[in-house]
């Protein structure tokens, strides 16, 4: 192996000397900023004569399978992100990445939000292995179509469950088969799960963010009054015919297109919609609003997502210095990638100075304000005990999941959802206890008795 790499280094040196480009391979799933990335890659090549960027953009699902194959064959790209659902510990145990501290400058690190550097998420044993793509902002926020609400004679945004039901009904009646109240990518369980957890959180349900675990009195908090009340709400929307009839047969990107075409008044999605909508549907007249609360008022908040790892340098990369230079350029103001992504509404940057200067898109500002006002940081087992990362690698998903149950309610195939939630809570509690024991973790690490869900 050592001989091979020495030979490869020699070949690279010779190639550079022969006028052949040194190729830096980058793979990720950043589809909402593809146009900006292509522009950035051209500029990087201009500023680095003799360097060629080979950039591949995949979907999240394609990425996971592709990267596993590439890394197993010892042919990983120079830069690639940690797959969604995998922890930093898991990929470091598999020796995917190398630390980048010696390649990143102090000046660069000082420009990044310090919260981005967290042990177990982007760092291990005090060394930096990955950098987040953006600052975490909840996607449990509703977009609403102002023109459709006006057409239905709606003058006030719904703030409670009964108002939300009433407005969806009014819009659907006004649409007369042309447009409806709510649309969502019903085939995508992650979107349905985000919606269910967000609503339950606002109602005061002590529920973790998606794919995270928290207990209440030692149990999975899935069969609570708050959760049942959310499913009551959706069952009513179904009964009223307020949900777009295509919802159960489409994914999130299709739902986003149909919302932008004026086929529904409400959709719950993330900030990533703003840039494509502004480019493809410049006449779309829309805004952002918070998740409605129970009629008795909000007793909690939407779960603010945790920071997550993104791009790292492949352990066997032959060009780690160049890879780090690419990464630093990606987050520098000089190259314009961050400023364009922020001004276009793609995301909130991990570089605070860029947000202050370039968050000029009105809907993005509104979305960001709504998201930050309506969400709270929830307790994290991994911050309390890093061994919880072993638990997350061990624990198995219990089916049908929260997303599947909401899917069943929206499709009309599940009517006794209280029983389904109880089964899920029982089975999840059992599985969580098993996984905790298997990795030697104290199960009580998931219990936070003094947690007030209205506060960070």
C-alpha positions in Angstrom: 0.0 0.0 0.0 2.8 2.4 0.9 4.6 1.6 -2.3 1.4 2.3 -4.3 0.9 5.7 -2.6 4.6 6.7 -3.1 4.2 5.7 -6.8 1.0 7.7 -7.0 2.6 10.8 -5.5 5.4 10.5 -8.0 2.9 10.2 -10.8 1.0 13.3 -9.5 4.3 15.3 -9.4 5.1 14.2 -13.0 1.6 15.0 -14.2 1.9 18.5 -12.7 5.3 18.8 -14.4 3.9 17.6 -17.7 1.2 20.2 -17.7 -1.5 17.7 -16.8 -4.1 18.9 -14.2 -3.9 17.7 -10.6 -7.5 16.4 -10.0 -9.3 17.1 -6.7 -12.4 14.9 -6.4 -15.4 16.2 -4.4 -18.7 14.4 -3.9 -21.8 15.6 -1.9 -25.6 16.1 -2.1 -25.9 19.9 -2.1 -28.5 20.1 -4.8 -30.0 23.4 -3.7 -26.7 25.2 -4.2 -25.6 23.4 -7.4 -25.5 26.6 -9.5 -23.4 28.4 -6.9 -21.0 25.5 -6.5 -20.4 25.2 -10.2 -19.5 28.9 -10.3 -17.3 28.4 -7.2 -15.4 25.5 -8.8 -14.6 27.5 -11.9 -13.3 30.4 -9.8 -11.2 28.0 -7.6 -9.6 26.5 -10.8 -8.9 30.0 -12.1 -7.1 30.9 -8.9 -5.3 27.5 -8.8 -3.7 26.9 -12.3 -3.0 23.3 -12.9 -5.9 22.1 -10.6 -9.1 20.5 -11.9 -12.1 20.0 -9.7 -14.1 16.9 -10.4 -17.4 17.6 -8.6 -20.2 15.0 -8.3 -23.6 15.9 -6.8 -25.8 13.0 -5.8 -29.1 12.6 -3.9 -28.7 11.8 -0.2 -29.9 8.2 -0.8 -27.5 7.7 -3.8 -24.7 9.2 -1.9 -24.8 6.8 1.0 -24.6 3.7 -1.2 -22.0 5.2 -3.6 -19.7 6.4 -0.9 -19.7 3.0 1.0 -18.6 1.3 -2.3 -15.9 3.9 -3.0 -14.4 3.9 0.5 -14.5 0.0 0.7 -12.5 -0.2 -2.5 -10.0 2.3 -1.2 -10.9 4.9 -3.9 -12.8 7.6 -1.9 -12.9 11.1 -3.2 -10.6 13.7 -1.6 -13.6 15.5 0.0 -16.9 14.0 1.0 -19.6 14.4 3.7 -20.5 12.0 6.6 -23.6 10.2 5.3 -26.9 11.3 7.0 -27.7 8.9 9.9 -24.0 7.9 10.5 -22.1 9.3 13.5 -18.6 10.7 13.3 -17.4 7.9 15.7 -18.7 5.3 13.3 -16.9 6.7 10.2 -13.7 7.3 12.2 -13.8 3.7 13.5 -13.9 2.7 9.8 -10.9 5.1 9.1 -12.7 7.3 6.5 -11.2 10.7 7.4 -8.1 12.3 8.6 -7.8 15.3 11.1 -7.5 18.6 9.3 -6.2 20.8 12.1 -2.7 21.1 10.6 -4.2 22.3 7.3 -6.8 24.8 8.5 -5.5 28.3 9.4 -6.2 29.9 12.8 -7.6 32.9 10.8 -10.1 30.6 9.0 -11.2 28.9 12.3 -11.8 32.3 13.9 -14.4 33.2 11.2 -16.6 30.1 12.0 -19.3 30.0 14.6 -17.6 28.3 17.6 -20.7 26.1 18.1 -19.8 24.3 14.8 -16.8 22.7 16.6 -18.3 20.1 18.9 -16.8 16.9 20.3 -18.5 13.8 18.9 -20.1 15.8 16.0 -17.3 17.5 14.1 -14.4 16.7 16.5 -12.9 13.7 18.2 -10.3 13.8 20.9 -10.0 17.6 20.3 -9.1 17.2 16.6 -11.3 18.6 13.8 -12.4 16.0 11.3 -15.4 17.6 9.6 -17.1 21.0 9.1 -20.9 21.5 9.1 -22.4 22.7 5.8 -24.7 25.2 7.4 -26.1 26.4 10.8 -28.9 24.2 12.0 -32.4 25.7 11.5 -35.6 23.7 12.0 -37.5 22.7 8.9 -40.7 22.5 11.0 -42.0 25.8 9.6 -45.0 26.2 7.3 -44.9 28.1 4.0 -48.2 29.6 3.0 -49.5 30.9 -0.3 -50.8 34.5 0.2 -52.9 34.6 -3.0 -54.7 31.3 -2.2 -55.5 32.5 1.4 -56.8 35.8 -0.1 -58.9 33.9 -2.6 -60.5 32.0 0.2 -61.2 35.2 2.2 -58.7 34.4 4.9 -57.3 37.5 6.5 -55.6 36.1 9.6 -52.9 33.3 9.7 -54.0 30.3 11.8 -52.3 30.2 15.2 -54.3 27.3 16.8 -55.3 23.8 15.8 -59.0 24.7 15.2 -58.0 27.8 13.2 -55.7 25.7 11.1 -58.5 23.2 10.4 -60.9 26.0 9.6 -58.5 27.8 7.2 -57.6 24.6 5.4 -61.3 23.8 4.9 -62.1 27.3 3.6 -59.2 27.2 1.1 -60.2 23.7 -0.1 -63.8 24.8 -0.6 -62.7 27.9 -2.5 -60.3 25.8 -4.6 -63.2 23.6 -5.8 -60.7 20.8 -6.9 -58.1 23.3 -8.3 -56.3 23.8 -5.1 -56.4 22.5 -1.5 -55.3 23.4 2.0 -52.2 21.3 2.8 -49.7 19.4 0.6 -46.7 17.3 1.7 -44.4 14.6 0.3 -46.4 11.8 1.8 -44.0 9.1 0.5 -41.2 10.7 2.5 -41.5 9.5 6.1 -38.8 11.9 7.3 -41.0 14.9 6.3 -44.1 13.4 8.0 -42.0 12.6 11.1 -40.7 16.2 11.3 -44.2 17.5 11.1 -45.5 15.2 13.8 -42.6 15.8 16.2 -42.8 19.6 15.6 -46.6 19.8 16.4 -46.2 17.6 19.5 -43.2 19.7 20.7 -45.2 22.9 20.5 -48.0 21.2 22.4 -45.6 20.5 25.2 -44.7 16.9 24.3 -41.2 16.1 25.4 -40.1 14.6 22.1 -36.6 14.5 20.8 -35.6 15.7 17.3 -35.9 13.1 14.5 -33.5 10.1 14.9 -32.7 11.2 18.5 -33.9 9.5 21.7 -35.3 11.0 24.9 -37.5 9.3 27.6 -40.2 10.6 29.9 -40.5 8.5 33.1 -38.3 5.9 31.4 -40.6 5.5 28.3 -40.6 6.5 24.7 -42.9 9.5 24.7 -44.9 8.5 21.6 -48.4 7.6 23.0 -48.8 10.9 24.9 -51.9 13.1 24.9 -49.9 15.7 22.9 -49.1 13.1 20.2 -52.7 11.8 20.0 -54.0 15.3 19.7 -51.8 16.0 16.7 -53.1 12.9 14.9 -56.7 14.0 15.8 -55.9 17.2 14.0 -54.6 15.4 10.9 -57.6 12.9 11.0 -59.9 16.0 10.9 -58.0 17.5 7.9 -58.4 14.1 6.1 -62.1 14.0 6.9 -62.6 17.5 5.6 -60.8 16.7 2.3 -58.3 19.5 3.1 -55.2 17.5 2.2 -54.2 17.5 -1.5 -55.3 14.1 -3.0 -51.9 13.4 -4.5 -50.1 13.8 -1.1 -49.7 10.1 -0.4 -48.2 9.3 -3.8 -45.5 12.1 -4.1 -42.1 12.9 -2.5 -41.0 16.2 -1.0 -39.5 17.7 -4.2 -42.8 16.9 -6.1 -44.8 18.5 -3.3 -42.6 21.6 -3.4 -43.2 22.0 -7.1 -47.0 21.6 -6.7 -47.1 24.1 -3.9 -45.2 26.6 -6.0 -47.7 26.0 -8.9 -50.5 27.1 -6.6 -52.0 23.7 -5.9 -52.1 24.1 -2.1 -52.0 26.8 0.6 -49.6 25.2 3.1 -46.5 23.0 3.0 -44.0 22.3 5.8 -40.5 22.4 4.4 -37.1 23.8 5.1 -35.2 26.9 4.0 -33.9 25.0 1.0 -37.0 25.8 -1.0 -36.5 29.5 -1.2 -33.7 29.7 -3.8 -35.3 27.3 -6.3 -38.7 28.9 -5.9 -37.3 32.4 -6.5 -35.5 31.2 -9.6 -38.3 29.0 -11.1 -41.5 30.7 -9.7 -40.7 34.4 -9.4 -44.4 35.3 -9.1 -45.0 33.0 -6.2 -46.4 35.2 -3.4 -45.6 33.4 -0.2 -44.5 33.7 3.4 -43.5 31.6 6.4 -45.4 30.9 9.6 -45.0 28.9 12.8 -46.5 25.6 13.6 -50.0 26.2 15.1 -50.4 25.4 18.9 -53.3 23.6 20.6 -56.3 25.8 21.3 -55.2 25.9 25.0 -52.0 27.6 23.9 -48.3 26.6 23.3 -46.7 24.6 26.1 -43.4 23.9 24.4 -41.6 24.5 21.1 -40.4 22.8 17.9 -37.1 20.9 18.4 -34.1 22.8 17.2 -31.9 20.5 15.3 -28.4 19.6 16.6 -25.3 20.6 14.7 -24.3 17.9 12.2 -21.1 16.9 10.5 -20.6 17.4 6.8 -17.4 17.6 4.7 -14.2 15.8 5.7 -10.9 15.0 4.0 -10.5 11.3 3.0 -7.9 9.5 5.0 -6.2 8.2 1.9 -6.4 11.6 0.0 -3.1 12.4 -1.8 -3.9 16.1 -1.7 -5.0 16.9 1.9 -3.5 20.5 1.8 -5.3 21.3 -1.4 -8.5 19.7 -0.1 -8.3 21.9 3.0 -7.7 24.9 0.8 -10.9 24.1 -1.2 -12.8 23.8 2.1 -11.5 27.1 3.4 -12.3 28.8 0.1 -15.9 27.3 0.3 -16.4 29.2 3.5 -14.5 32.4 2.7 -16.2 35.6 1.7 -13.6 36.2 -1.0 -15.0 33.4 -3.2 -18.6 34.5 -2.8 -20.1 31.0 -2.3 -21.4 31.6 1.2 -22.6 35.1 0.5 -24.6 33.8 -2.6 -26.1 30.8 -0.7 -27.2 33.1 2.1 -28.5 36.0 -0.1 -30.4 33.4 -2.3 -32.0 31.9 0.7 -30.3 28.5 0.5 -29.2 28.3 4.1 -27.8 30.1 7.2 -24.0 30.1 7.0 -21.7 28.9 9.7 -19.8 32.2 9.1 -21.8 34.7 11.3 -20.4 37.8 9.4 -21.7 36.5 6.1 -25.3 36.2 7.6 -25.1 39.7 9.0 -24.2 41.1 5.6 -26.0 38.9 3.1 -29.3 37.7 4.6 -31.3 40.1 2.4 -34.0 37.8 1.0 -37.3 38.8 2.8 -38.8 35.3 2.9 -35.5 33.9 4.2 -35.4 36.5 7.0 -39.0 35.8 7.9 -38.4 32.0 7.8 -35.3 32.4 10.0 -37.1 34.6 12.5 -40.1 32.2 12.7 -37.8 29.2 13.0 -35.7 30.7 15.8 -38.7 32.1 17.7 -40.6 28.8 17.5 -37.8 26.3 18.3 -35.8 25.5 21.4 -32.7 23.5 22.0 -33.8 20.1 23.4 -31.7 18.0 25.8 -29.0 15.8 24.2 -27.9 12.4 25.5 -24.6 12.6 23.5 -23.6 15.8 25.2 -24.2 14.2 28.6 -22.4 11.0 27.8 -20.5 10.5 24.5 -21.1 6.8 24.9 -24.6 7.6 23.5 -23.0 7.7 20.1 -22.4 3.9 20.4 -26.1 3.6 21.3 -27.2 5.5 18.2 -25.0 3.2 16.1 -26.5 0.1 17.8 -30.2 1.0 18.1 -32.6 -0.4 15.4 -35.6 1.5 14.0 -38.9 0.3 15.3 -41.7 0.0 12.6 -44.2 1.3 12.0 -42.5 4.6 12.9 -44.1 7.9 13.8 -43.9 8.9 10.2 -45.5 5.6 9.0 -48.4 6.1 11.5 -49.1 9.7 10.3 -48.8 8.3 6.7 -51.5 5.7 7.6 -53.7 8.4 9.2 -53.4 10.6 6.1 -54.1 7.7 3.8 -57.1 6.7 5.9 -55.7 3.2 6.5 -55.1 3.8 10.3 -58.1 5.0 12.4 -57.1 3.6 15.8 -53.9 5.6 16.0 -53.9 5.7 19.8 -53.3 1.9 19.8 -50.6 2.2 17.1 -48.8 4.9 19.1 -48.9 2.7 22.3 -47.4 -0.3 20.4 -44.7 2.0 19.0 -43.9 3.5 22.5 -43.8 0.0 24.1 -41.6 -1.5 21.3 -39.3 1.6 21.2 -38.8 1.6 25.0 -37.8 -2.1 24.9 -35.4 -1.6 21.9 -33.8 1.5 23.6 -33.2 -0.5 26.8 -31.7 -3.4 24.8 -29.4 -1.1 22.8 -28.3 0.8 25.9 -27.4 -2.5 27.6 -25.6 -3.8 24.5 -23.2 -0.9 24.5 -22.9 -0.5 28.3 -24.7 2.8 28.5 -26.8 3.9 31.5 -30.4 4.0 30.2 -31.1 6.9 32.5 -28.9 9.1 30.3 -32.1 9.8 28.2 -34.2 11.1 31.1 -34.3 14.8 31.8 -36.8 15.3 34.6 -36.0 19.1 35.0 -36.6 19.9 31.3 -38.9 22.8 30.6 -39.9 22.4 26.9 -40.6 26.2 26.7 -36.9 27.0 27.3 -33.5 26.1 25.6 
